[in-house]
């Protein structure tokens, strides 16, 4: 059961970068999206995609699409990796050549037998895609008129609303903690975690004993989930420690990446959350939809800090974004991912509401250009891991944003530097030191000052081998690179000053600066929100 679900014959000359390669092309950004609506995997090797002029694409060998998976054929270009879990390719003939005034699209199998065909008229010439509404089963309609949430012009590789055709939880990286959420209505922890090893929960775990590896955060502390068969609350986040082994099977565990395809009804509509009203307290939330969301488009009350904090599972370190800049790319929270918010004061508005209008997926939402000045620096250091004889590279970043309401002191748009959730390979502390508080993001005023001095802490930490909650530091050479220097007024003079040598470097004139990384930190340390020991995998009694 294969469905031609969406196509773009007439890309908009300004907004038509459907393939996400950064260039609008009326030929290369044309696309056809097909979806395997059946229950079995489908081999498309040797199949052809045709219009009225003849074959425009032959699918390579092998091409296999899983049940519920989409396949997008663009006219050309270099499609970006932004189309959910869809398979993406470009026309083997060099173009699709769909006629704006009317044409046909035909899919044939390797024997030339007709599989699916559609015809269309001049409605395809409106500078946007035609898509089935509802997806897979409906008639074709002009894309922006049926995308009631965002009015987008196209959605290759995803449903009309920006969510994926399949619900897939992917775990990459290495053993360690993750912050997860559920996009499915009524899904239990045991459903979401499926084949992954769980322990320490009385109900629904692979082994009810041992240290819990499924946790929530409530009333200022971490709590184990005693019953994994209970439903995951909409919009909430939870912590899960992923082991390499999924079934305590022995010497060669399956490792990473891991994935589970989930069945169920995706959440719809707005979701209002209960957020702590205690000043300085944290709340663990989660993306409730099966698509990335932009946290700056959430309805957040004035009593919450602007920044959100999400976890980089590859390193165990936190990424942050204050709505203007930061280490969390474009401020997006991925599907199945959780994040932290922090209460600013007890007397403000502490509401937060999720809405599908915050979904940001595909080329139409590829990158945001900051409206205010942003300076982003990254510090990189490396060490030799004696256990593996490998060179391990570590990095950390510091971000300066400038807004009309910014303050020279602590600002609601500042972001704290948080201690890593998992020990991992180590980390670099690269943060501004504001009276003993380390900051990942410093928000400053655009005007009204002559000069600002920002003390910076810079040090490298690696596991010390004693347990999973402590690190050791060492002195080493590092490199600072200027990653973003956006909207910075030409008359500003920005310098990096080495406090040990007195040497200054005008950073806007250079791509990188060699620095000496300190052995340890002076006074201040990252905020210890969630430095947690990683549990040991516990054997069932009959396995011991």
Secondary structure, 3 states (H helix, E strand, C coil): CEEEEEEECCCCCCCCCCCCCCCCCCCCCCEEEEEECCCCCEECCCCEEEECCEEEEECCCCCEECCCCEEEEECCCCCCCCCCCCEEEECCCCCCCCCCCCEEEEEECCCCCEEEEEEECHHHHCCCCEEEECCCCCEEEEHHHHCCCCCCCCCCCCCCCCCCCCEEEEECCCCEEEEECCCECCCEHHHHHCCCCCECCCECCCECCCCCCEEEEECCEEEECCECCCECCCCECEEEEECCCCCCCCCCCCCCCEEEEECCCECCCCEEECCCCCCCCEEEEECCCCCCEEHHHCEECCCECCCEEEEECCCCEEEEECCCCECCHHHEECCCEEEEEEECCCCCCCCEEECHHHECCCHHHCCCCCCCCEEEEEEEEEEEECCCCEEEEEEEEEEEEEECCCCCCCCCCCEECECCCCCCCCEEEEEEEECCEEEEEEEEECCCCCCCCCCEEEEEEEECCCCCCCEEEECEEEEEEEEEEECCCCCCCCEEECCCCCCEEEHHHCCEEEEEEECCCCCCCCECCCCCCCCCCCCCHHHC
